[in-house]
Amino acid sequence: SMYTIAKKFQFSAAHHLPHLPESHPCRRHHGHNYLVEVILRADRLDSYDFVVDYGELRALKDFIDTTLDHQDLNDVLPCYTTAENIACFLYRWCKQRWYQTYAVRVSETPNTYAEYTEDA
């Protein structure tokens, strides 16, 4: 059996994907209103009967607000700024703080998301 919690965060940022063909629209500089969801799992609850207290996850909001929000992601991230790579970047940040981190999802549009997890 497994307990799962999730929390969503939003930020706005610009980026471009220079490695794409000239004709691809994402090669040009553009922006998104991103939605980030962190998903945490545990087979046992802590002494307060939580996977992780939602209040602790405010650290992710603070990190997003100071590092990613209203930035050019190409200036911030050490990789191509695809949703997949942003999810990986945020997953690794979360995993260092909460071992229960299972996955991070990043949406650039209401109908799509990329997810990164290292759980087999």
Beta strands, then each sheet from edge to edge (+ up, - down):
strand 1: 3-15
strand 2: 30-42
strand 3: 101-107
strand 4: 114-116
sheet 1: 1+ 2- 3+ 4-
end
